[in-house]
Amino acid sequence: MTQDFVYGIVEGPGRSRTNIIGLDGRSRVRIVASGDLGAVVSDDNLQADLRDLPVPELLEHMVAYQRVVEQVMRGGVVLPVRFGTRVADADEVRDLMEQNRTTLSEAFSRMRGSRELEVAATWDIRQVLGEIGREPEVVAARAAIEARGDPTPEDRVALGRLVASRVEARRATTRRLALDTLEPLATSTAAHALVDERMIMNEAFLLPATDIAAFEAQVRRLDKVFGGQIDFRIVGPLPPYTFCIVDPARVTLGEQQAARRTLKLSDAGDHDERTIRDAYRRAAADAGRAAAEARRDRSPDADPVGRNGEDLKGAEELLLDLARTDAAGHRAGGEARDRWIARIRTTGSGEISSATFGGGG
């Protein structure tokens, strides 16, 4: 069965086809329109599960995905869709947009006019270690060890821990100074992993596109503050990979029905959020009482690790997500069909949060 890769969602879709080559290296990217929204897709000719690919090949495809999203961004705002998302055909991706139009529209209203910039800062770790080695506390600790004669393994470990703690303290102080300078221009920030010991910070910033020049000027100011001893590198502007990833999930009819049964709700149509939350509270209370009785009776059916509670919470979250989808986007046939949920994933802090999208949390 043929499938399509999905790269992102755009506003005001124009041309149905672009000159951008897709993830498989052959197919051209096209836009599937649904009203004022469009999905950026291309044919899937890989015939492989991305999860089964060797890491180098997988990374090549991730780079290709990012290339497509970033080229599309040149024409306006794009909400990136989780890497590796596939749909069966144009009808399915239209369902995704129509059933989640409110969520996607709210995400666009948040991201419109904003760009993501990433700032990586590195230092010369050998120079830093040399400077720390001359600090009075470290000099005194080394002298005390040498005064006792041959250092023991414990001595070396203690000295190593002291030096490491001084490195981390200096890294934290430097990062905090940099963030105090840059954060006022951003609406949200997020820390990425430090990939090696040379890195001081690896931060993503969401900011108005109109403030990019001022932000870059602040980074140059930081370079002067640190006397050129720290290398600040800006990546971007980028699509909001960190702050607004559309994470679609196809919910089968069986999964919908199972969630309703778990919370003892009828299978006739959607339930509103209040009904779902009330059903969850009742079911959780019943499960708590049953678990307490089983523990008193030392029953083998006791649930000491809380599996029942996890099932109940999962059912509640799924049904709440379904309740927030757009009823107008469901095809004829009521509930007797699969549905799409588009969750908005964000790792940022500040004013952007996942609860903002899709009607709140």
C-alpha positions in Angstrom: 0.0 0.0 0.0 1.4 3.4 -0.9 1.8 6.0 1.8 2.8 9.6 2.2 5.3 11.2 4.5 4.0 14.3 6.3 6.5 17.1 7.1 4.4 20.0 8.4 1.2 22.0 8.3 1.0 25.4 6.6 -1.6 28.2 6.4 -3.2 29.4 3.1 -1.9 26.5 0.9 -1.1 27.7 -2.6 0.6 25.6 -5.2 -0.3 21.9 -5.0 3.3 20.9 -5.8 6.7 22.5 -5.1 10.2 22.1 -6.4 11.4 20.6 -3.1 12.6 17.0 -3.1 11.2 14.8 -0.4 12.7 12.5 2.2 13.1 9.5 -0.2 15.4 11.6 -2.5 13.1 11.2 -5.5 9.5 12.4 -4.9 8.6 16.1 -5.1 6.9 17.6 -2.1 3.3 18.7 -2.6 0.6 20.5 -0.5 -2.7 18.7 0.4 -5.2 21.5 1.1 -8.1 21.5 3.6 -9.7 24.9 3.7 -7.2 27.4 4.9 -4.7 24.7 6.0 -2.4 22.6 4.0 -0.3 19.5 4.8 3.2 19.3 3.3 3.6 15.7 2.0 5.6 13.6 -0.4 5.4 10.0 -1.7 6.9 7.3 0.5 9.1 5.2 -1.7 11.4 3.9 1.1 9.4 0.7 1.7 11.0 0.4 5.2 10.2 1.1 8.8 12.4 4.1 9.8 13.0 2.5 13.2 14.7 -0.5 11.6 17.2 1.6 9.6 20.9 1.7 10.5 21.7 4.9 12.5 23.7 6.6 9.7 20.9 6.1 7.2 18.3 7.3 9.7 20.2 10.4 10.4 20.4 11.1 6.6 16.6 10.9 6.4 16.3 13.2 9.5 18.5 15.8 7.7 16.3 15.5 4.6 13.1 16.0 6.7 14.6 19.1 8.3 15.7 20.4 4.8 12.1 20.1 3.6 10.6 21.8 6.6 13.1 24.7 6.5 12.6 25.3 2.8 8.9 25.4 3.3 9.3 27.9 6.1 10.7 30.4 3.6 7.2 30.8 2.4 5.6 31.5 5.8 4.8 29.8 9.1 5.1 26.0 9.2 4.2 23.7 12.1 6.6 20.8 11.9 5.0 17.4 12.1 6.8 14.7 14.0 9.6 13.1 12.0 8.5 9.8 10.4 4.7 10.5 10.4 3.0 8.6 7.6 -0.6 8.7 6.3 -2.3 6.3 3.9 -3.5 8.9 1.4 -4.7 12.5 0.9 -8.1 11.8 2.5 -6.4 10.6 5.7 -4.2 13.7 6.0 -7.3 15.9 5.4 -9.0 14.1 8.2 -6.1 14.9 10.4 -6.4 18.6 9.7 -10.2 18.8 9.7 -10.5 16.9 13.0 -7.9 19.1 14.7 -8.5 22.4 13.0 -9.0 24.3 16.3 -5.8 22.9 17.8 -3.8 23.7 14.7 -5.3 27.2 14.3 -4.5 28.0 17.9 -0.9 26.8 17.4 -0.6 29.0 14.3 -1.8 32.0 16.3 1.0 31.3 18.8 3.7 30.7 16.3 2.8 33.3 13.7 5.5 35.9 13.5 7.9 33.9 15.7 11.1 32.1 14.9 13.4 29.7 16.8 17.0 30.4 17.2 19.5 28.1 18.9 22.6 29.3 20.7 25.5 26.9 21.4 28.4 28.2 23.6 31.7 26.3 23.9 35.0 27.0 25.7 38.5 25.6 25.6 38.3 23.0 28.3 42.1 22.7 28.6 42.3 26.4 29.3 39.5 26.2 31.8 41.1 23.3 33.6 44.4 25.2 33.7 42.8 28.2 35.3 40.9 26.1 37.9 44.1 24.3 38.7 45.5 27.7 39.9 42.5 28.5 42.1 43.5 28.6 45.9 41.1 25.9 46.9 42.5 23.4 44.3 46.1 24.4 45.0 45.6 23.8 48.7 44.0 20.5 48.1 46.8 19.3 45.8 49.4 20.5 48.3 47.8 18.6 51.2 47.8 15.5 49.2 51.5 15.9 48.2 52.4 16.6 51.8 51.1 13.1 52.8 53.5 11.4 50.3 52.3 9.1 47.5 48.6 9.9 46.7 46.2 7.1 47.2 43.4 6.3 44.7 41.0 8.0 47.1 43.1 11.2 47.1 43.0 11.3 43.3 39.2 10.8 43.3 38.7 13.5 45.8 40.9 16.0 43.9 39.1 15.0 40.6 35.7 15.6 42.2 36.8 19.0 43.5 38.0 20.1 40.0 34.8 18.8 38.4 32.7 20.7 40.9 34.6 23.9 40.1 34.2 23.3 36.3 30.4 22.8 36.8 30.1 25.9 39.0 31.9 28.0 36.4 29.7 26.5 33.6 26.5 27.3 35.6 27.6 30.8 36.3 28.6 31.5 32.7 25.3 30.0 31.4 23.3 32.0 33.8 24.9 35.2 32.7 24.3 34.4 29.1 20.7 33.6 29.7 20.1 36.7 31.8 21.3 38.6 28.7 19.3 36.7 26.1 16.1 35.6 27.8 14.4 39.1 28.0 14.1 39.0 24.2 12.5 35.5 24.1 8.9 34.4 24.7 10.1 30.9 25.6 13.3 29.0 26.1 14.4 25.4 26.3 17.7 23.7 27.2 19.1 21.0 24.9 21.6 18.4 26.0 25.3 19.3 26.2 26.9 16.9 23.8 30.5 17.2 25.2 32.5 18.8 28.0 33.4 21.8 25.8 29.8 23.0 25.8 28.5 25.5 28.3 25.0 26.0 27.0 22.9 24.6 24.1 19.7 26.6 24.3 16.7 27.2 22.0 14.9 30.5 22.0 11.5 31.4 20.6 11.3 35.1 19.7 9.5 37.5 17.4 11.0 37.6 14.0 11.3 41.3 14.3 13.7 40.9 17.3 16.2 38.6 15.6 18.6 41.4 14.8 18.5 42.7 18.4 19.0 39.1 19.7 22.1 38.6 17.4 23.5 41.9 18.7 23.1 40.6 22.3 25.0 37.5 21.4 27.8 39.6 20.0 27.8 41.6 23.2 28.3 38.4 25.2 31.3 37.6 23.1 32.9 40.9 24.1 31.9 40.4 27.8 33.8 37.2 27.9 36.8 38.6 25.9 36.4 36.1 23.1 37.2 33.2 25.4 33.8 31.6 24.7 32.6 30.7 21.2 28.9 31.6 20.7 27.3 30.1 17.7 23.8 30.9 16.4 21.8 28.4 14.4 18.7 29.6 12.6 16.2 31.1 12.2 14.5 27.7 12.3 11.0 26.3 12.3 9.7 25.9 15.9 11.1 22.3 16.3 11.5 22.8 20.0 8.3 24.7 20.8 5.6 23.4 18.5 5.8 19.9 17.0 2.5 18.4 15.8 2.4 14.9 17.0 -0.4 13.0 15.3 -1.9 9.8 16.6 -4.4 7.7 14.8 -6.9 6.3 17.3 -8.7 3.2 16.1 -12.4 2.5 16.7 -11.4 -0.3 19.0 -9.1 1.9 21.1 -11.9 4.5 21.5 -14.4 1.8 22.6 -11.9 0.3 25.1 -11.2 3.7 26.7 -14.9 4.2 27.2 -15.4 0.8 28.7 -12.5 1.4 31.1 -14.3 4.5 32.4 -17.7 2.8 32.2 -19.0 5.3 29.7 -21.5 4.6 27.0 -20.3 4.1 23.4 -22.9 6.5 21.9 -21.0 9.5 20.7 -18.4 11.8 22.2 -18.7 12.8 25.9 -17.8 16.3 27.1 -14.7 17.0 29.3 -16.7 17.3 32.5 -18.4 13.9 32.0 -15.0 12.2 31.2 -13.3 13.7 34.3 -16.2 12.7 36.5 -16.1 9.2 35.1 -12.4 9.0 35.8 -12.8 10.1 39.4 -15.5 7.5 40.0 -13.4 4.7 38.4 -10.3 5.7 40.3 -12.2 5.7 43.6 -13.6 2.3 42.8 -10.2 1.0 41.8 -8.7 2.4 45.0 -11.3 0.7 47.2 -10.8 -2.6 45.3 -7.0 -2.5 45.7 -7.3 -1.7 49.4 -9.7 -4.7 50.0 -7.4 -7.0 48.0 -4.4 -6.0 50.1 -6.4 -6.6 53.3 -7.4 -10.0 52.0 -3.8 -10.7 50.7 -5.4 -11.4 47.3 -3.2 -12.4 44.4 -5.3 -9.9 42.4 -3.9 -6.9 44.4 -2.5 -4.1 42.2 0.6 -3.0 44.1 2.3 -1.2 41.1 -0.8 0.8 40.1 -1.4 -0.8 36.7 -5.1 -0.2 37.0 -4.5 3.5 37.8 -2.3 3.8 34.8 -5.0 2.3 32.6 -7.6 4.7 34.0 -5.4 7.7 33.5 -4.6 6.7 29.9 -8.2 6.2 29.1 -9.1 9.6 30.5 -6.3 11.4 28.6 -7.3 9.7 25.3 -11.0 10.5 25.7 -10.2 14.1 26.6 -8.1 14.5 23.5 -10.9 13.0 21.4 -13.4 15.4 23.0 -11.2 18.4 21.9 -11.2 17.4 18.3 -13.5 19.2 15.9 -16.9 17.5 15.5 -17.3 19.3 12.1 -14.3 17.4 10.8 -15.7 13.9 11.4 -17.0 12.2 8.3 -20.5 10.8 8.1 -20.9 7.7 10.2 -20.6 9.1 13.7 -18.2 7.3 16.0 -17.9 4.1 13.8 -14.5 5.0 12.4 -10.9 5.8 13.3 -10.0 9.3 14.5 -7.0 11.5 14.5 -5.6 13.4 17.5 -3.0 16.1 16.9 -1.1 16.8 20.1 1.2 19.8 20.2 4.5 18.9 21.8 6.7 21.6 23.3 9.8 21.5 25.6 9.9 25.2 26.0 9.2 27.2 29.2 7.4 30.5 29.7 4.2 31.4 27.9 4.0 28.4 25.6 2.7 25.1 27.1 1.0 22.0 25.8 -2.1 22.9 27.8 -2.5 26.0 25.7 -3.5 24.1 22.6 -6.6 22.1 21.9 -8.8 23.7 24.4 -6.6 23.6 27.5 -5.7 20.8 29.8 
